[in-house]
Amino acid sequence: MNGSSTASGCAVEQPARHKHLRRKEARPSELTAAALALFVEKGFAATRLDDVAALAGVSKGTLYLYFDSKEALFKAVIREGMVPVLERGEALLASETAEPVALLRGMLLDWWEQLSKTPIGGVQKLMMAEAGNFPEVAQYYQEAVIDRGQALVRTALRRGVEAGAFRPMDVEMAVSVVIAPLLHEVLWRHSFASRCAASTLDGRRFLECYFDLLLKGLCSSSGAREERS
């Protein structure tokens, strides 16, 4: 790993710099991949379209054939990296066949896999840091990701209560309580843990503890028996 050591002994990862050959054409997915890498590394404000084009190996003019602004490029990054996992959750809910505990667990695990193990997870930190300075970008993220994600959890919880698998609860507050630990872990992975190996949590153990506490708190007595079985 390329990097230097701090006084605390943590290895600090240094961004790799590669020379990219200039090409006449690029697929939009190559441009969004380059944009995601730079958004996560530098932040939204500091990322320039010139830099995105250079990383993708194309001219700025080629980039403008697909995206007319940095905001449009960011939205494309979200559509490719975040929206599909929400669509999968919506498809699960639409089927109405999954048992409530399995439905909620499967949906949250899918989110975890996407956000903790792919570069798109870094967007969570980006939005926390820069949403206040870019209201148009923040509004898009709110509608495309946050609102849809909260609606999925809300529906799953209500369905579980109605089926008797989950105990009665304040569903609106429970939505935030369910999401917050996963969000915190993703933010941690793309901040402290990305710079200091000693700060990295064991993902498997974290999930085991998370689901143990979550489902024991949510489930009714009958639902708890089903979970143990």
C-alpha positions in Angstrom: 0.0 0.0 0.0 1.3 3.5 -0.9 1.2 5.8 2.0 3.0 7.5 4.9 2.9 6.9 8.7 1.5 9.4 11.2 2.8 9.8 14.7 0.0 7.5 15.9 1.3 4.7 13.6 -1.7 4.7 11.3 -0.9 4.3 7.7 -2.3 7.2 5.7 -3.4 6.2 2.2 -2.1 8.5 -0.5 -4.2 8.9 -3.7 -2.7 7.0 -6.6 -1.8 9.2 -9.6 -1.7 7.6 -13.0 -1.2 8.9 -16.4 -4.3 8.3 -18.6 -4.2 8.1 -22.3 -6.5 10.5 -24.1 -9.3 8.7 -26.0 -11.8 10.1 -28.4 -14.8 8.4 -26.9 -15.9 7.0 -23.5 -18.9 5.3 -22.3 -21.0 7.3 -19.8 -20.3 4.6 -17.1 -16.6 5.3 -17.4 -17.2 9.0 -16.8 -19.4 8.4 -13.8 -16.8 6.0 -12.4 -14.2 8.7 -12.7 -16.5 11.3 -11.2 -17.4 9.0 -8.2 -13.7 8.5 -7.5 -13.0 12.2 -7.5 -16.1 13.2 -5.6 -15.2 10.7 -2.8 -11.5 11.8 -2.8 -11.8 15.5 -3.1 -15.5 16.4 -2.4 -18.0 18.0 -4.7 -16.8 21.5 -4.5 -13.1 20.7 -5.3 -13.9 18.3 -8.1 -13.5 19.9 -11.6 -14.9 18.5 -14.8 -11.4 18.9 -16.3 -10.2 16.4 -13.7 -13.0 14.0 -14.4 -12.3 14.1 -18.1 -8.6 13.5 -17.5 -9.2 10.6 -15.2 -11.5 9.0 -17.7 -9.0 9.6 -20.5 -11.1 11.9 -22.6 -11.4 15.5 -23.5 -13.7 17.9 -21.6 -15.7 18.3 -24.8 -16.3 14.6 -24.9 -17.6 14.7 -21.3 -20.0 17.5 -22.2 -21.5 15.3 -24.9 -23.1 13.3 -22.0 -23.2 15.7 -19.0 -23.7 19.5 -19.2 -22.7 20.2 -15.6 -21.1 18.8 -12.5 -24.6 18.6 -11.0 -25.8 16.4 -13.9 -22.8 14.2 -13.5 -23.4 13.8 -9.8 -27.0 12.8 -10.4 -25.9 10.2 -12.9 -23.5 8.8 -10.3 -26.4 8.4 -7.8 -28.7 6.9 -10.5 -26.1 4.2 -11.3 -24.8 3.5 -7.8 -27.6 4.1 -5.3 -31.0 3.9 -7.1 -30.7 0.2 -8.2 -30.5 -1.0 -4.6 -33.6 1.0 -3.7 -35.4 -0.5 -6.7 -34.5 -4.0 -5.5 -36.1 -3.2 -2.2 -39.2 -1.8 -3.8 -39.5 -4.9 -5.9 -39.3 -7.0 -2.7 -42.0 -5.0 -1.1 -44.2 -5.2 -4.2 -44.1 -9.0 -4.1 -45.8 -9.1 -0.7 -44.7 -12.7 -0.2 -41.7 -12.3 2.0 -42.0 -12.8 5.8 -41.6 -9.5 7.6 -38.4 -10.3 9.4 -36.7 -11.9 6.4 -37.9 -8.9 4.2 -36.4 -6.3 6.5 -33.2 -8.2 7.0 -32.7 -8.9 3.3 -33.3 -5.3 2.4 -30.9 -3.9 5.0 -28.2 -6.5 4.0 -28.5 -5.4 0.4 -28.0 -1.8 1.4 -25.0 -2.8 3.5 -23.3 -4.7 0.7 -23.7 -1.8 -1.7 -22.6 1.0 0.7 -19.9 -0.7 2.7 -18.2 -2.7 -0.1 -18.3 -0.4 -3.1 -17.0 3.2 -3.7 -20.6 4.6 -3.8 -20.6 4.4 0.0 -18.3 7.4 0.1 -21.1 9.6 -1.2 -22.7 9.4 2.3 -19.7 11.3 3.8 -19.7 13.7 0.8 -23.4 14.6 1.3 -23.0 15.1 5.1 -20.1 17.5 4.5 -21.4 19.5 1.5 -25.1 19.3 1.4 -25.5 22.8 2.9 -23.4 24.4 0.2 -25.1 22.8 -2.7 -28.9 22.8 -2.2 -29.8 21.5 -5.6 -27.6 18.5 -5.2 -28.8 18.0 -1.7 -32.5 18.2 -2.8 -31.9 15.6 -5.5 -30.2 13.2 -3.0 -33.0 13.7 -0.5 -35.6 12.8 -3.0 -33.8 10.1 -5.0 -32.1 8.3 -2.0 -33.2 9.4 1.5 -36.9 9.7 0.9 -37.1 6.4 -1.0 -35.0 4.6 1.5 -37.0 5.8 4.5 -40.2 4.8 2.7 -38.9 1.3 2.2 -38.1 0.8 5.9 -41.4 2.5 6.9 -43.4 0.1 4.8 -41.5 -2.9 6.0 -42.0 -2.0 9.6 -45.7 -1.2 9.2 -46.2 -4.5 7.4 -44.5 -6.4 10.2 -46.7 -4.7 12.8 -49.8 -5.5 10.8 -48.8 -9.1 10.5 -48.1 -9.4 14.2 -44.4 -10.2 13.6 -43.3 -6.8 15.0 -44.6 -5.2 18.2 -46.5 -1.9 18.1 -44.1 1.0 17.8 -43.6 4.6 16.8 -42.9 3.7 13.2 -41.7 7.2 12.1 -39.1 7.3 14.8 -38.2 3.7 14.3 -37.2 4.4 10.7 -34.3 6.6 11.8 -33.3 4.2 14.6 -33.1 1.3 12.1 -31.1 3.3 9.5 -28.7 5.2 11.8 -26.3 2.4 12.9 -25.7 1.3 9.3 -25.2 4.9 8.1 -22.8 5.6 11.0 -20.8 2.5 10.1 -20.6 3.5 6.4 -19.5 7.0 7.3 -16.8 5.5 9.7 -15.5 3.2 6.9 -15.1 6.2 4.6 -13.5 8.5 7.1 -11.5 7.2 10.1 -11.2 3.6 9.0 -10.0 4.6 5.5 -7.1 6.4 7.1 -6.3 4.2 10.1 -6.5 0.4 10.0 -6.8 0.3 13.8 -10.2 2.0 13.4 -11.7 -0.6 11.1 -14.6 -2.5 12.6 -15.2 -6.2 11.8 -18.1 -6.0 9.4 -19.4 -9.5 10.1 -19.4 -9.0 13.8 -21.0 -5.6 13.5 -23.9 -7.0 11.4 -24.4 -9.9 13.8 -24.7 -7.5 16.7 -26.8 -5.0 14.8 -29.4 -7.6 13.7 -29.4 -9.3 17.1 -30.3 -6.0 18.9 -32.6 -4.7 16.1 -34.7 -7.8 15.7 -35.0 -8.6 19.4 -36.2 -5.0 19.9 -38.7 -5.1 17.0 -40.1 -8.6 17.2 -43.2 -9.5 19.1 -43.1 -12.6 21.2 -44.3 -14.7 18.3 -42.0 -13.0 15.9 -39.1 -13.6 18.2 -39.9 -17.3 18.3 -39.9 -17.4 14.5 -36.5 -15.5 14.4 -34.9 -18.0 16.8 -36.2 -20.9 14.7 
